[in-house]
Amino acid sequence: MGSVARVTTITSRSDRSFEDAVSTGVSRATETLRNVSGAWVKEQKVEVADGTITGWSVTLEVTFVLD
């Protein structure tokens, strides 16, 4: 028998890096969603103030297998 998955879009932000933003997003998704099987980074953005990067944001497509 096969399986069925669903994809949901979330955004996550970090004060440190893109990697941290992704890790934070996936970690938070697994607190709410069961059977998370992967995530695709759909978009990356940085926030800039006075010529300095002040934040990193990612939009993630999180895949989870339905029960």
Contact map, one row per residue, 1 for C-alpha under 8 A:
1110000000000000000000000000000000000000000000000000000000000000000
1111000000000000000000000000000000000000000000000000000000000000000
1111100000000000000000000000000000000000000000000000000000000000110
0111110000000000000000000000000000000000000000000000000000000000110
0011111000000000000000000000000000000000000000000000000000000011110
0001111100000000000000000000000000000000000000000000000000000011110
0000111110000000000000000000000000000000000000000000000000001111000
0000011111000000000000000000000000000000000000000000000000001110000
0000001111100000000000000000000000000000000000000000000000111100000
0000000111110000000000001000000000000000000000000000000000111100000
0000000011111000000000001000000000000000000000000000000011110000000
0000000001111100000011011000000000000000000000000000000011110000000
0000000000111110000010011000000000000000000000000000001111000000000
0000000000011111110110010000000000000000000000000000001110000000000
0000000000001111100000000000000000000000000000000000011100000000000
0000000000000111110110000000000000000000000000000000001100000000000
0000000000000111111110000000000000000000000000000000001100000000000
0000000000000101111111000000000000000000000100000000000111000000000
0000000000000000111111100000000000000000000000000000000000000000000
0000000000000101111111110000000000000000000000000000000000000000000
0000000000011101111111111000000000000000000000000000000111000000000
0000000000010000011111111100000000000000100000000000000001010000000
0000000000000000001111111110000000000000000000000000000000000000000
0000000000011100000111111111000000000000000000000000000000000000000
0000000001111000000011111111100000000000000000000000000000010000000
0000000000000000000001111111110000000010000000000000000000000100000
0000000000000000000000111111111000000000000000000000000000000000000
0000000000000000000000011111111100000000000000000000000000000000000
0000000000000000000000001111111110010000000000000000000000000100000
0000000000000000000000000111111111110000000000000000000000000000000
0000000000000000000000000011111111000000000000000000000000000000000
0000000000000000000000000001111111000000000000000000000000000000000
0000000000000000000000000000111111110000000000000000000000000001000
0000000000000000000000000000011111110000000000000000000000000001110
0000000000000000000000000000010011111000000000000000000000000001110
0000000000000000000000000000110011111100000000000000000000000111100
0000000000000000000000000000000000111110000000000000000000000111100
0000000000000000000000000000000000011111000000000000000000000111000
0000000000000000000000000100000000001111100000000000000000011110000
0000000000000000000000000000000000000111110000000000000000011100000
0000000000000000000001000000000000000011111100000000000001111000000
0000000000000000000000000000000000000001111100000000000001111000000
0000000000000000000000000000000000000000111110000000000001110000000
0000000000000000010000000000000000000000111111000000000111100000000
0000000000000000000000000000000000000000001111100000000111000000000
0000000000000000000000000000000000000000000111110000111110000000000
0000000000000000000000000000000000000000000011111000111110000000000
0000000000000000000000000000000000000000000001111111111000000000000
0000000000000000000000000000000000000000000000111111110000000000000
0000000000000000000000000000000000000000000000011111000000000000000
0000000000000000000000000000000000000000000000011111100000000000000
0000000000000000000000000000000000000000000000011111110000000000000
0000000000000000000000000000000000000000000001111011111100000000000
0000000000000010000000000000000000000000000001111001111100000000000
0000000000001111100000000000000000000000000001110000111110000000000
0000000000001111110010000000000000000000000111100000111111000000000
0000000000111100010010000000000000000000000111100000001111100000000
0000000000111000010011000000000000000000111110000000000111110000000
0000000011110000000000000000000000000000111100000000000011111000000
0000000011110000000001001000000000000011111000000000000001111100000
0000001111000000000000000000000000000011110000000000000000111110000
0000001111000000000000000100100000011111000000000000000000011111000
0000111100000000000000000000000000011110000000000000000000001111100
0000111000000000000000000000000011111100000000000000000000000111110
0011110000000000000000000000000001111000000000000000000000000011111
0011110000000000000000000000000001100000000000000000000000000001111
0000000000000000000000000000000000000000000000000000000000000000111
